[in-house]
Amino acid sequence: MLVKVALDKEIHLYNGEVTMEALIAFARRSFKNTPAYFTFHYIDSEGDSIMLSTAEDITMMEPVQGKVMKIFI
């Protein structure tokens, strides 16, 4: 799955299996200023910020039709 991962104004594209472990590893190697401790969230179709902290949260993400999912650190 193609996902945009954003930290402040820096954005990287991730293309692979979306798991918590994979996203953490991708963030640590892609961003120079990754905080020691961080969380992921995304904006759902209603404009709410949804925290991603478990594998179940990731499977429940609501992709918006025709758009690449964007996850924020």
Secondary structure by P-SEA (a helix, b strand, c coil): cbbbbbcccbbbbbbccccaaaaaaaaaaccccccccbbbbbbcccccccccccaaaaaaccccccccccccc
